[in-house]
Amino acid sequence: MNSGQYYNQPVADWARQNIRGRVEVRRLFGSRLGMIFTYVLLFSIPGAFLLLGLVMLALGAKAGDGVGALFFFGFLLLFPCGLIALLGAYVRRGLAKSLDAEGVSAALGKRFPWGKLYYVDHVTKHLRAGRVSRQVKDNQLELVFEGGKVIIPPLIHERAAVWELVNSMPAEVRDDGVPRASRANRAEEELIAFLNSLDKPRAQGE
């Protein structure tokens, strides 16, 4: 596709006519207070080491009394905690925050206009417990734009309404990256092949 000329006019027109106001994509466990509480728990262990070291210094303790070890372990634990926090921020940046008549806003503020939407992908989640595996169809939606991808996760408030809104737009739809029309054609071909395989033994018997 020529990125300079590509523009999805049908989706852009549909959005202006059908999306009124701002549609929030609110995660079930993604409130601001919940995130603050998570970060407090994450950094509480290294913080406890550092705080204890500061208290011992204030009370006149020396480095040989274990203060240096407390600071060492405190700063050492900051690295994995910081990496976990950065990983969480990296994952969140691709999540949708809201939808409006002009486009989609990602969690960290990046905007994706509807005119640059390529397709909507319905992604399956694969679960495995021991030898048992199962699939959760249509687990999450991925809106693939010219400038990147925005994910609508499964655990959100008013999930059915958001799914219905996205599914009603006149955009190309894919299932796990496969165009839905192609998948339907492939399923039809597999059915015909199966029926033909049933006819072969009957023809041989005659």
Residue pairs with C-beta under 8 A, 6 or more apart in sequence:
1 118
1 146
3 146
6 116
6 146
7 115
7 116
8 114
8 115
8 116
8 117
8 118
8 171
9 115
10 170
10 171
11 114
11 115
11 117
11 169
11 170
11 171
12 113
12 114
12 115
14 114
14 169
14 170
15 100
15 101
15 102
15 103
15 114
15 169
16 101
16 102
18 165
18 168
18 169
19 99
19 100
19 101
19 165
20 101
21 100
22 98
22 99
22 100
23 98
23 99
23 100
23 162
23 165
24 97
24 98
24 157
25 95
25 96
25 97
25 98
25 99
25 152
25 156
25 162
26 156
26 157
26 158
27 95
27 153
27 155
27 156
27 157
28 155
28 156
28 157
29 155
30 92
39 85
42 81
42 84
42 85
43 78
43 81
45 77
45 81
46 73
46 74
46 75
46 76
46 77
46 78
46 81
47 74
48 74
49 70
49 71
49 73
49 74
49 77
50 70
50 71
50 74
50 75
52 70
53 67
53 70
53 71
53 74
56 65
56 66
56 67
56 70
57 67
61 67
89 108
92 107
92 108
93 106
93 107
93 108
93 110
94 106
94 107
94 148
94 149
94 150
94 151
95 106
95 107
95 150
95 151
95 152
95 153
96 104
96 105
96 106
96 107
96 143
96 150
96 151
96 152
97 105
97 106
97 107
98 104
98 105
99 105
99 162
99 165
102 111
102 113
102 114
103 111
103 112
103 113
103 114
103 115
103 116
104 111
104 112
104 114
104 143
104 145
104 150
105 111
105 112
106 112
106 150
110 147
110 148
112 143
112 145
112 147
112 148
112 150
113 145
116 145
116 146
116 147
117 143
117 144
117 145
117 171
118 144
118 145
118 146
118 172
119 144
119 171
119 172
119 173
119 174
119 179
120 141
120 142
120 143
120 144
120 166
120 167
120 169
120 171
120 172
120 173
120 174
121 141
121 142
121 143
121 144
121 173
121 174
121 175
121 176
121 177
122 137
122 138
122 141
122 173
122 174
122 175
122 176
123 138
123 139
123 140
123 141
123 142
123 176
124 135
124 136
124 137
124 138
124 139
124 175
124 176
125 135
125 136
125 139
125 140
125 154
126 133
126 134
126 135
127 133
127 134
127 135
127 136
136 154
138 163
139 154
140 151
140 152
140 153
140 154
141 151
141 152
141 163
141 166
142 149
142 150
142 151
142 152
143 149
143 150
143 151
143 152
143 166
152 162
152 166
156 162
167 173
172 179
173 179
173 180
174 180
175 183
